[in-house]
Amino acid sequence: MGPRLRGDDEVVAGWHRHLLALALTAVTLLILFHRDVADLTHIWWTSTTFGHCLFIAPVIGWLVWQRRPDLAHLTPVAWAPGLLLIAGGGLVWLVGDASSTALFRQAGLVAMLDGAVVTLLGPNVARGLIFPLAYAAFLVPFGDQIEGPLQQVTVAMVMPLLHLAGVPAQVDGVLIHVGHDWFEVAEACSGAKFVLAMVAFGVLVANLCFTGRRRRAVFLAACVVVPVLANGVRAFGTIYAAHLTSVAAATGFDHIVYGWLFFAAVMAATIALAWRWFDRAPDAPAFDPARLQATPRRTVPPALAACLVLALAAAFPAWSAAANRAASLPPHLDLPAVPDWHRAPLSTRAPWQPFHPGADHTLFGRYEDAGGNAVDIGVAVYARQREGAELVSFGTGVLREDDRWVRIADLPPIAGGDAIRMTMAGAVERVVATWYRVGDMPAASPAAVKLATAAARLTGGSNRAIVVHLSAEVRPGRDAAAAIARFRQALGPLPHAAGL
């Protein structure tokens, strides 16, 4: 080889400067938003639904490494318009922080990291890295909202298969009764974890193995449909095996087969069936560097760009801290007097209480009317919602994580409150309805709570929050939903229910 040209030396030195600035900026962003980084890594490591996220960062690193020879033909520049991505990601983070929605905070952080790449390496390099940058979205643990619908799909598939196999089965919401045994099609059994992992894997395969949009779309559709169908077959097989042997034997076998063998085979089969339609050569370049040689405008020195990225990103936590204020609460609260209802001893037949560990005040009690109808009330009051003390969060409220109570089905709203039917040990049932209030705004659902919380915090309004749960046991000759509706009408405004 001959001596390297001076122009090549300048390009290499430029890459070194920009990569150093990017590395320092990325590390500083991770430190600045360390709470969200810790939350992300904790979810990746502990959640079976999002365990696939552990592999996304190494995959992104491999994708970038594969593009290294073509990236060497591009000249990095610090590009001021990339700050718009920082601002967009920061706003998403701010909304997430204001509404206590971890998903938005984490998505905002990933967007800011992508924005740092675009700002410090420029638009040409960013276009060459467009897929790895977009694939970083799978670092965010999203999609668990599909668990509920997939539970219903699984039940709808299992019941005909059981009847076809001659197994006498009845369904009640997400509970399937087979003789003396009952099986819950729980969130973990919905197949959501495999659908999400399969979609993340499918997007990667679609990019690496296909060139046509139609083939990519068909393959991604298969990555959704096939695991859903496979999960229905697995759930049927588990119940059928339990019918032939025992529940303990069938469920133990299911965990081993489902976790380690069955869906690995399903994934391999999906790839094998699609193999003949792969139309992209394994060594085909990811992009053509000759088409990415435009001269960007609005460039700035790398050091200045790094400072601007960090200053802009830091402005959003500062805004959140300035806008977050607590409301004053009395030192003691008590349940109110309710017309035509009197206080009564708590149930020993089917005890239940809502779970709000981060609340500033929690109240619980039972009321009865003259006709013997009983309603339990649980109240939680928050002076200020914050990390670990949210009105709506996973594992809090009506059902806690690993609760002995199981949700059977959602019910129509009761007096404007979200309602569910749940059971304990398959023998005792309860109806529970829930109402929320954030500041002076009533909220009809958890999503409305998040929006109201964000609006209150971003505008500097009151962040005081109240939740009221009303519950009644399901008993012969008693209408639990009607009793709750009558009590809710007598109870009055939510602040009064909380003793405020």
Secondary structure, DSSP 8 states (H G I E B T S, - for coil): -----HHHHHHHHHHHHHHHHHHHHHHHHHHHTHHHHHHHHHHHHH-STTGGGGGHHHHHHHHHHHTHHHHTTS---EEGGGHHHHHHHHHHHHHHHHTT-HHHHHHHHHHHHHHHHHHHH-HHHHHHTHHHHHHGGGGS---GGGHHHHHHHHHHHHHHHHHHTT--EEEETTEEEETTEEEE--GGGSSHHHHHHHHHHHHHHHHHH---HHHHHHHHHHHHHHHHHHHHHHHHHHHHHHHHS-HHHHHHHHHHIIIIIIHHHHHHHHHHHHGGG--S-TT--SS-GGG-----SSEE-HHHHHHHHHHHHHHHHHHHHHH-------S-------TT-EEE---SSS----B-TT-SEEEEEEEE-TT--EEEEEEEEESS-BTTB-SS-TT-BSS-TT-SEEEEEEEEEETTEEEEEEEETTTEEEEEEEEEEETTEEESSHHHHHHHHHHHHHTT----EEEEEEEEE--TT--HHHHHHHHHHHH-SHHHHTT-
